[in-house]
Amino acid sequence: MTAQALAGLLADETRLRVFSAIVLGAATPPEIATATGAKAKDVALALRKLTGGGLVVEDGGELRAATGRFKEVLRSAADAGRTTTDHGTGDDRTEFLLRTFVDGGRLLGIPSQLGRRRTVLAHLAHRSFRPGERYPERAVNEVLRGWSEGSGTDHVAIRRYLIELDVLDRADGHYWLRPEAESAS
């Protein structure tokens, strides 16, 4: 089911009220009719559509909302928008991690776990900066701004993480890949 189809199912006021009643505990058509004030035939029609769309299921003679469908639709929409880029690490776990947080030339988010954060940001740094070359802060900001656009994290925070995680080093307003970080990728 697509997000558009899901929205279409709930765009009808009667279906939305019927679904809401089920979410709030109504488990039979008469209970739903009472809770919504809808006619029995309108409830039956709405239930047919909602059941056909997978939003309502019958479980032991009672109706319940299949709220997991929302997560499925969101996950499917997110997966459809992502590329399946091979980041060239040669390690399945690292590739999975990078696919989760990096899409093309964009950072989707920053992992909260320190080791994963370092892996993702080291990848970003190695795609952006050449070993042995020094970059002025303005150039680093410009590169990181491009990566961070739409990630919910600003380029300054990313630059700070790169320093704290010993991926980049800095002195006199210039930045460079640390030698340890160079050999780690």
C-alpha positions as CSV (number, residue, x, y, z in Angstrom):
1,M,0.0,0.0,0.0
2,T,1.3,3.5,-0.8
3,A,1.1,6.5,1.5
4,Q,-1.3,8.0,-1.0
5,A,-3.6,5.0,-0.9
6,L,-3.5,5.0,2.9
7,A,-4.4,8.7,3.0
8,G,-7.2,8.0,0.5
9,L,-8.7,5.4,2.8
10,L,-8.8,7.9,5.7
11,A,-9.8,10.9,3.6
12,D,-13.5,9.9,3.8
13,E,-15.0,11.3,7.0
14,T,-17.1,8.3,7.8
15,R,-14.2,5.9,7.3
16,L,-12.0,8.1,9.5
17,R,-14.6,8.2,12.3
18,V,-15.1,4.4,12.0
19,F,-11.3,3.8,12.2
20,S,-11.0,6.2,15.1
21,A,-13.8,4.4,17.0
22,I,-12.0,1.1,16.5
23,V,-8.7,2.6,17.7
24,L,-10.6,3.9,20.8
25,G,-11.9,0.5,21.6
26,A,-15.1,-0.2,19.6
27,A,-14.9,-3.8,18.5
28,T,-18.2,-4.6,16.8
29,P,-20.3,-2.9,14.1
30,P,-23.0,-1.9,16.6
31,E,-20.5,-0.4,19.0
32,I,-18.9,1.5,16.1
33,A,-22.3,2.8,15.0
34,T,-23.0,4.0,18.5
35,A,-19.6,5.6,18.9
36,T,-19.7,7.4,15.6
37,G,-23.4,8.1,15.2
38,A,-23.2,6.6,11.7
39,K,-25.9,4.4,10.1
40,A,-25.3,0.7,10.2
41,K,-25.0,0.5,6.4
42,D,-22.4,3.3,6.3
43,V,-20.4,1.6,9.0
44,A,-20.6,-1.7,7.1
45,L,-19.4,0.1,3.9
46,A,-16.6,1.8,5.7
47,L,-15.5,-1.4,7.4
48,R,-15.4,-3.2,4.0
49,K,-13.1,-0.5,2.6
50,L,-10.9,-0.3,5.8
51,T,-10.6,-4.1,6.0
52,G,-9.8,-4.4,2.2
53,G,-7.1,-1.7,2.7
54,G,-5.6,-3.7,5.6
55,L,-6.3,-1.0,8.3
56,V,-8.9,-3.1,10.1
57,V,-8.6,-6.8,10.9
58,E,-11.0,-9.2,12.6
59,D,-9.4,-10.9,15.5
60,G,-11.5,-13.5,17.4
61,G,-14.8,-12.0,16.3
62,E,-13.8,-8.5,17.2
63,L,-12.5,-5.7,15.0
64,R,-9.1,-4.0,15.7
65,A,-7.0,-1.4,14.0
66,A,-3.9,-2.7,12.2
67,T,-1.9,0.3,13.2
68,G,1.3,-1.4,12.1
69,R,0.3,-0.6,8.6
70,F,1.3,3.0,9.1
71,K,4.9,2.0,10.0
72,E,5.0,-0.3,7.0
73,V,3.8,2.4,4.6
74,L,6.3,5.0,6.1
75,R,9.1,2.5,5.9
76,S,8.2,1.6,2.3
77,A,8.0,5.2,1.3
78,A,11.4,5.9,2.9
79,D,13.0,2.9,1.3
80,A,11.6,4.0,-2.1
81,G,13.3,7.4,-1.7
82,R,16.7,6.0,-0.8
83,T,19.3,4.8,-3.1
84,T,21.0,1.4,-2.6
85,T,24.5,2.9,-3.0
86,D,27.4,0.7,-2.4
87,H,29.8,2.8,-0.3
88,G,32.7,0.6,-1.2
89,T,33.7,-0.4,2.3
90,G,33.6,-4.2,1.6
91,D,31.9,-4.8,4.9
92,D,28.2,-5.7,5.0
93,R,27.6,-4.2,8.5
94,T,29.3,-1.0,7.6
95,E,27.4,-0.8,4.3
96,F,24.1,-1.3,6.2
97,L,25.1,1.4,8.7
98,L,26.0,3.9,5.9
99,R,22.8,3.1,3.9
100,T,20.9,3.9,7.1
101,F,22.5,7.3,7.6
102,V,23.9,8.4,4.2
103,D,22.0,8.8,1.0
104,G,24.2,9.8,-2.0
105,G,25.8,13.0,-0.9
106,R,23.5,13.7,2.0
107,L,23.7,12.8,5.6
108,L,20.2,11.6,6.8
109,G,21.1,11.7,10.4
110,I,23.8,11.1,12.9
111,P,23.9,7.9,15.0
112,S,23.7,8.3,18.7
113,Q,26.1,5.4,19.4
114,L,29.6,6.8,19.5
115,G,31.3,4.0,17.4
116,R,28.6,4.2,14.7
117,R,28.8,8.0,14.7
118,R,32.6,7.8,14.1
119,T,32.1,5.3,11.2
120,V,29.5,7.5,9.5
121,L,31.4,10.8,10.0
122,A,34.7,9.2,9.0
123,H,33.1,8.0,5.8
124,L,31.8,11.5,5.2
125,A,35.2,13.1,5.8
126,H,37.0,10.6,3.5
127,R,34.6,11.4,0.7
128,S,35.1,15.1,1.2
129,F,38.8,15.7,2.0
130,R,42.1,14.5,0.6
131,P,44.7,13.0,2.9
132,G,47.6,15.4,3.6
133,E,45.8,18.5,2.4
134,R,44.8,21.4,4.6
135,Y,41.5,23.2,4.2
136,P,40.5,26.6,5.5
137,E,37.5,26.6,7.8
138,R,35.3,28.3,5.2
139,A,35.9,25.4,2.7
140,V,35.2,22.8,5.4
141,N,32.0,24.6,6.4
142,E,30.9,24.7,2.7
143,V,31.5,20.9,2.3
144,L,29.8,20.0,5.5
145,R,26.9,22.3,4.8
146,G,26.2,20.3,1.6
147,W,26.3,17.0,3.5
148,S,24.1,18.3,6.4
149,E,21.3,19.9,4.3
150,G,18.1,18.2,5.4
151,S,19.7,16.1,8.1
152,G,18.5,18.0,11.1
153,T,22.1,18.6,12.2
154,D,24.0,21.7,11.2
155,H,27.4,21.8,9.7
156,V,29.0,23.3,12.8
157,A,28.0,20.3,14.9
158,I,29.3,17.9,12.3
159,R,32.6,19.8,12.2
160,R,32.8,19.6,16.0
161,Y,32.0,15.9,16.0
162,L,34.8,15.3,13.4
163,I,37.3,17.0,15.7
164,E,36.0,15.3,18.9
165,L,36.1,11.9,17.2
166,D,39.7,12.4,16.0
167,V,38.8,12.2,12.3
168,L,39.9,15.8,11.6
169,D,42.5,17.9,13.2
170,R,42.7,21.7,13.3
171,A,45.2,24.5,13.9
172,D,45.4,28.1,12.8
173,G,42.0,28.1,11.1
174,H,42.8,25.1,8.9
175,Y,41.6,21.5,9.0
176,W,43.0,18.2,7.7
177,L,42.4,14.4,8.0
178,R,44.3,13.0,10.9
179,P,46.8,10.3,9.9
180,E,45.1,7.7,12.1
181,A,41.8,8.4,10.3
182,E,43.5,8.2,6.9
183,S,44.5,4.6,7.5
184,A,41.2,3.6,9.1
185,S,39.2,3.9,5.9
